[in-house]
Amino acid sequence: MSAVVGVARWVLHLPGCRSLKAKRKVVHSLRDRMRSRFGVSVAETDLQDEWQRAELCAALVTSDRRLAESILSKLDDHVASDPRAHVVEHETVLY
């Protein structure tokens, strides 16, 4: 049995955020919903000091490649559907 590691990265534009506090609220909400709905690890990995931009990464480990692809696809749909954040850049990698 081999492990499949899936990683997704999003750079987001947060047009409604006018402060780091407002940004933190949006990022924490997105991060917490991704963790609870999809069981993935999520972190803000860059752009912490920019109040209208954020970089989030999510990772998962499974033994089924199709399951990893499915979860990452659903994660992408979830992030793209949030009206508070516009996806500027996205990439997904499976190892």
Backbone as a printed PyTorch tensor [residue, N CA C, xyz], in Angstrom:
tensor([[[  0.8510,  -1.1750,   0.0000],
         [  0.0000,   0.0000,   0.0000],
         [  0.8980,   1.2410,   0.0000]],

        [[  0.5580,   2.1950,  -0.8490],
         [  1.3500,   3.4230,  -0.8990],
         [  0.4890,   4.6090,  -0.4900]],

        [[  1.1310,   5.5870,   0.0620],
         [  0.4290,   6.7900,   0.5110],
         [  0.3890,   7.8100,  -0.6160]],

        [[ -0.7100,   8.5200,  -0.6820],
         [ -0.8680,   9.6280,  -1.6190],
         [ -0.9870,  10.8910,  -0.7840]],

        [[ -0.1490,  11.8690,  -1.0970],
         [ -0.1970,  13.1590,  -0.4080],
         [ -0.7370,  14.1800,  -1.4010]],

        [[ -1.7910,  14.8590,  -1.0060],
         [ -2.3670,  15.9060,  -1.8440],
         [ -2.1570,  17.2600,  -1.1950]],

        [[ -1.7400,  18.2260,  -2.0040],
         [ -1.5130,  19.5840,  -1.5080],
         [ -2.1900,  20.5600,  -2.4650]],

        [[ -2.9270,  21.5020,  -1.9060],
         [ -3.5480,  22.5600,  -2.7040],
         [ -3.1280,  23.9050,  -2.1320]],

        [[ -2.9430,  24.8710,  -3.0270],
         [ -2.5390,  26.2160,  -2.6120],
         [ -3.4120,  27.2260,  -3.3320]],

        [[ -3.8830,  28.2050,  -2.5800],
         [ -4.6850,  29.2890,  -3.1430],
         [ -4.0930,  30.6280,  -2.7330]],

        [[ -4.0170,  31.5490,  -3.6740],
         [ -3.7590,  32.9490,  -3.3590],
         [ -5.1010,  33.6380,  -3.5460]],

        [[ -5.5350,  34.3280,  -2.5070],
         [ -6.8680,  34.9310,  -2.4960],
         [ -6.7960,  36.4430,  -2.4140]],

        [[ -7.7390,  37.0930,  -3.0810],
         [ -7.9410,  38.5330,  -2.9170],
         [ -9.1760,  38.6880,  -2.0460]],

        [[ -9.0690,  39.4890,  -1.0020],
         [-10.1490,  39.6910,  -0.0320],
         [-10.5950,  41.1500,  -0.1090]],

        [[-11.4380,  41.4960,  -1.0930],
         [-11.7610,  42.9030,  -1.3350],
         [-12.5110,  43.5810,  -0.1980]],

        [[-13.2060,  42.8370,   0.6230],
         [-13.9750,  43.4350,   1.7110],
         [-13.1730,  43.7210,   2.9670]],

        [[-11.9410,  43.2730,   3.0110],
         [-11.1220,  43.4480,   4.2130],
         [-10.4140,  44.7980,   4.1880]],

        [[-10.5920,  45.5520,   5.2590],
         [ -9.9720,  46.8710,   5.3750],
         [ -8.9300,  46.9200,   6.4910]],

        [[ -8.6600,  45.7540,   7.1010],
         [ -7.6720,  45.6820,   8.1770],
         [ -7.1990,  44.2350,   8.3090]],

        [[ -6.1060,  44.0520,   9.0270],
         [ -5.6260,  42.6950,   9.2920],
         [ -6.6110,  41.9220,  10.1570]],

        [[ -7.3110,  42.6290,  11.0360],
         [ -8.3140,  41.9770,  11.8850],
         [ -9.4560,  41.4190,  11.0320]],

        [[ -9.9220,  42.1840,  10.0600],
         [-10.9870,  41.7180,   9.1680],
         [-10.5010,  40.5390,   8.3260]],

        [[ -9.2590,  40.6240,   7.8600],
         [ -8.6830,  39.5360,   7.0800],
         [ -8.6040,  38.2640,   7.9200]],

        [[ -8.1370,  38.3990,   9.1440],
         [ -7.9940,  37.2530,  10.0460],
         [ -9.3350,  36.5470,  10.2370]],

        [[-10.4070,  37.3200,  10.3510],
         [-11.7430,  36.7430,  10.5340],
         [-12.1360,  35.8880,   9.3230]],

        [[-11.8990,  36.4000,   8.1230],
         [-12.2310,  35.6570,   6.9040],
         [-11.3540,  34.4110,   6.7820]],

        [[-10.0540,  34.5690,   6.9850],
         [ -9.1180,  33.4490,   6.8380],
         [ -9.4200,  32.3530,   7.8600]],

        [[ -9.6680,  32.7280,   9.0990],
         [ -9.9680,  31.7250,  10.1320],
         [-11.2630,  30.9920,   9.8130]],

        [[-12.2590,  31.7090,   9.3260],
         [-13.5230,  31.0880,   8.9600],
         [-13.3290,  30.0760,   7.8320]],

        [[-12.6460,  30.4830,   6.7820],
         [-12.3680,  29.5650,   5.6680],
         [-11.5790,  28.3490,   6.1430]],

        [[-10.5200,  28.5990,   6.8970],
         [ -9.6540,  27.5220,   7.3930],
         [-10.4410,  26.5340,   8.2600]],

        [[-11.2370,  27.0520,   9.1800],
         [-11.9880,  26.1780,  10.0820],
         [-13.0380,  25.3570,   9.3380]],

        [[-13.7170,  25.9730,   8.3550],
         [-14.7100,  25.2250,   7.5740],
         [-14.0490,  24.1430,   6.7310]],

        [[-12.8840,  24.4260,   6.1640],
         [-12.1770,  23.4200,   5.3690],
         [-11.7550,  22.2450,   6.2500]],

        [[-11.2700,  22.5420,   7.4360],
         [-10.8540,  21.4830,   8.3650],
         [-12.0370,  20.6140,   8.7710]],

        [[-13.1410,  21.2450,   9.1430],
         [-14.2720,  20.4730,   9.6650],
         [-15.0230,  19.7190,   8.5690]],

        [[-15.1810,  20.3030,   7.3970],
         [-15.9460,  19.6490,   6.3290],
         [-15.1560,  18.5920,   5.5710]],

        [[-13.8580,  18.7960,   5.4330],
         [-13.0740,  17.9160,   4.5710],
         [-11.9750,  17.1480,   5.3020]],

        [[-11.7400,  17.4400,   6.5720],
         [-10.7460,  16.7110,   7.3540],
         [ -9.3220,  16.8870,   6.8570]],

        [[ -9.0040,  18.0790,   6.3740],
         [ -7.6620,  18.3560,   5.8590],
         [ -6.9160,  19.2790,   6.8130]],

        [[ -5.6150,  19.3170,   6.6740],
         [ -4.7980,  20.2850,   7.4060],
         [ -4.7290,  21.5500,   6.5660]],

        [[ -4.9150,  22.7020,   7.2020],
         [ -4.9290,  23.9780,   6.4810],
         [ -4.0960,  24.9900,   7.2510]],

        [[ -3.3390,  25.7970,   6.5080],
         [ -2.5410,  26.8530,   7.1330],
         [ -2.4780,  28.0570,   6.2040]],

        [[ -2.3680,  29.2310,   6.8120],
         [ -2.0630,  30.4360,   6.0500],
         [ -0.5440,  30.4530,   5.9120]],

        [[ -0.0500,  30.3460,   4.6850],
         [  1.3720,  30.1060,   4.4740],
         [  2.1710,  31.3050,   3.9830]],

        [[  1.4940,  32.3850,   3.5990],
         [  2.2110,  33.5750,   3.1310],
         [  1.2520,  34.7590,   3.1390]],

        [[  1.7960,  35.9310,   2.9300],
         [  1.0350,  37.1840,   2.8120],
         [  0.3260,  37.5670,   4.1110]],

        [[  0.8690,  37.1590,   5.2540],
         [  0.2250,  37.4300,   6.5360],
         [  0.0930,  38.9150,   6.8410]],

        [[  0.9640,  39.7490,   6.3120],
         [  0.9320,  41.1790,   6.6210],
         [  0.1810,  42.0090,   5.5850]],

        [[ -0.4010,  41.3600,   4.5890],
         [ -1.1850,  42.0750,   3.5770],
         [ -2.6630,  41.8900,   3.8850]],

        [[ -3.3850,  42.9800,   4.0730],
         [ -4.7520,  42.8690,   4.5600],
         [ -5.7820,  42.5260,   3.4990]],

        [[ -5.4600,  42.5650,   2.2090],
         [ -6.4320,  42.1550,   1.1960],
         [ -5.9840,  40.9370,   0.3950]],

        [[ -4.9140,  40.2860,   0.8330],
         [ -4.4480,  39.0840,   0.1540],
         [ -4.0970,  38.0230,   1.1900]],

        [[ -4.2910,  36.7640,   0.7940],
         [ -3.9450,  35.6520,   1.6780],
         [ -3.5000,  34.4730,   0.8290]],

        [[ -2.6040,  33.6770,   1.3830],
         [ -2.2400,  32.4090,   0.7590],
         [ -2.5820,  31.3050,   1.7450]],

        [[ -3.4240,  30.3770,   1.3040],
         [ -3.7970,  29.2240,   2.1150],
         [ -3.3140,  27.9610,   1.4280]],

        [[ -2.8450,  27.0110,   2.2270],
         [ -2.4750,  25.6890,   1.7220],
         [ -3.2200,  24.6340,   2.5260]],

        [[ -3.6650,  23.6050,   1.8230],
         [ -4.3310,  22.4750,   2.4640],
         [ -3.5890,  21.2070,   2.0670]],

        [[ -3.5300,  20.2500,   2.9850],
         [ -2.8450,  18.9900,   2.7060],
         [ -3.6350,  17.8240,   3.2800]],

        [[ -3.5100,  16.6860,   2.6100],
         [ -4.1540,  15.4670,   3.0930],
         [ -3.3060,  14.2720,   2.6970]],

        [[ -3.4690,  13.1890,   3.4310],
         [ -2.7790,  11.9310,   3.1380],
         [ -3.8230,  10.8300,   3.1180]],

        [[ -3.7820,   9.9950,   2.0820],
         [ -4.7180,   8.8880,   1.9510],
         [ -4.0350,   7.7710,   1.1600]],

        [[ -4.6490,   6.6220,   1.1120],
         [ -4.0950,   5.5260,   0.3150],
         [ -4.7680,   5.4400,  -1.0550]],

        [[ -5.7660,   6.2770,  -1.3100],
         [ -6.5500,   6.2280,  -2.5450],
         [ -6.3800,   7.5240,  -3.3370]],

        [[ -5.7510,   7.4290,  -4.4920],
         [ -5.4920,   8.6120,  -5.3260],
         [ -6.7940,   9.2910,  -5.7590]],

        [[ -7.7980,   8.4940,  -6.1290],
         [ -9.0760,   9.0840,  -6.5600],
         [ -9.7510,   9.8410,  -5.4290]],

        [[ -9.6460,   9.3360,  -4.2180],
         [-10.2140,  10.0350,  -3.0680],
         [ -9.5040,  11.3680,  -2.8550]],

        [[ -8.1870,  11.3690,  -2.9580],
         [ -7.4270,  12.6160,  -2.8060],
         [ -7.8370,  13.6290,  -3.8650]],

        [[ -7.9560,  13.1870,  -5.1200],
         [ -8.3790,  14.0880,  -6.2010],
         [ -9.7710,  14.6420,  -5.9440]],

        [[-10.6690,  13.7940,  -5.4800],
         [-12.0430,  14.2130,  -5.2020],
         [-12.1010,  15.2530,  -4.0850]],

        [[-11.3960,  14.9980,  -3.0030],
         [-11.4020,  15.9360,  -1.8760],
         [-10.7870,  17.2680,  -2.2860]],

        [[ -9.6760,  17.2340,  -3.0100],
         [ -9.0370,  18.4770,  -3.4360],
         [ -9.9270,  19.2600,  -4.3970]],

        [[-10.6510,  18.5620,  -5.2490],
         [-11.5860,  19.2310,  -6.1580],
         [-12.7250,  19.8960,  -5.3840]],

        [[-13.2540,  19.1900,  -4.3950],
         [-14.3250,  19.7620,  -3.5620],
         [-13.8150,  20.9480,  -2.7530]],

        [[-12.5920,  20.8540,  -2.2680],
         [-11.9830,  21.9850,  -1.5540],
         [-11.8860,  23.2080,  -2.4580]],

        [[-11.4440,  22.9910,  -3.6840],
         [-11.3240,  24.1020,  -4.6250],
         [-12.6860,  24.7420,  -4.8890]],

        [[-13.7100,  23.9180,  -5.0880],
         [-15.0670,  24.4420,  -5.2900],
         [-15.5250,  25.2380,  -4.0750]],

        [[-15.2090,  24.7300,  -2.8960],
         [-15.6040,  25.3930,  -1.6500],
         [-14.9490,  26.7700,  -1.5310]],

        [[-13.6610,  26.8450,  -1.7910],
         [-12.9440,  28.1210,  -1.7040],
         [-13.4660,  29.0840,  -2.7680]],

        [[-13.6480,  28.5910,  -3.9890],
         [-14.1070,  29.4480,  -5.0900],
         [-15.5210,  29.9720,  -4.8660]],

        [[-16.3250,  29.2560,  -4.0960],
         [-17.7170,  29.6730,  -3.8880],
         [-17.8870,  30.6710,  -2.7420]],

        [[-16.8370,  30.9460,  -1.9970],
         [-16.9470,  31.8930,  -0.8820],
         [-16.9630,  33.3200,  -1.4360]],

        [[-18.0410,  34.0680,  -1.1950],
         [-18.1450,  35.4160,  -1.7720],
         [-17.1590,  36.4200,  -1.1840]],

        [[-16.5510,  36.1080,  -0.0560],
         [-15.6080,  37.0340,   0.5790],
         [-14.2160,  36.9720,  -0.0210]],

        [[-13.9490,  35.9230,  -0.7990],
         [-12.5970,  35.7040,  -1.3260],
         [-12.6510,  35.3920,  -2.8180]],

        [[-11.7580,  36.0150,  -3.5630],
         [-11.6300,  35.7490,  -4.9970],
         [-10.3080,  35.0200,  -5.2180]],

        [[-10.3780,  33.8870,  -5.8970],
         [ -9.1700,  33.1040,  -6.1560],
         [ -8.3600,  33.7870,  -7.2580]],

        [[ -7.1370,  34.1720,  -6.9260],
         [ -6.2250,  34.8110,  -7.8730],
         [ -5.3230,  33.7570,  -8.5100]],

        [[ -4.9520,  32.7780,  -7.7150],
         [ -4.0210,  31.7390,  -8.1610],
         [ -4.3780,  30.4530,  -7.4320]],

        [[ -4.2600,  29.3240,  -8.1270],
         [ -4.5490,  28.0370,  -7.4970],
         [ -3.6770,  26.9610,  -8.1250]],

        [[ -3.2020,  26.0590,  -7.2910],
         [ -2.4940,  24.8870,  -7.8080],
         [ -2.7410,  23.6980,  -6.8970]],

        [[ -2.7630,  22.5260,  -7.5130],
         [ -2.9540,  21.2750,  -6.7930],
         [ -1.8670,  20.3030,  -7.2330]],

        [[ -1.2870,  19.6080,  -6.2620],
         [ -0.2320,  18.6390,  -6.5590],
         [ -0.5120,  17.3630,  -5.7750]],

        [[ -0.3350,  16.2300,  -6.4400],
         [ -0.4230,  14.9280,  -5.7800],
         [  0.9510,  14.2730,  -5.8270]],

        [[  1.3720,  13.7290,  -4.6930],
         [  2.6630,  13.0360,  -4.6100],
         [  2.4300,  11.5730,  -4.3200]]])
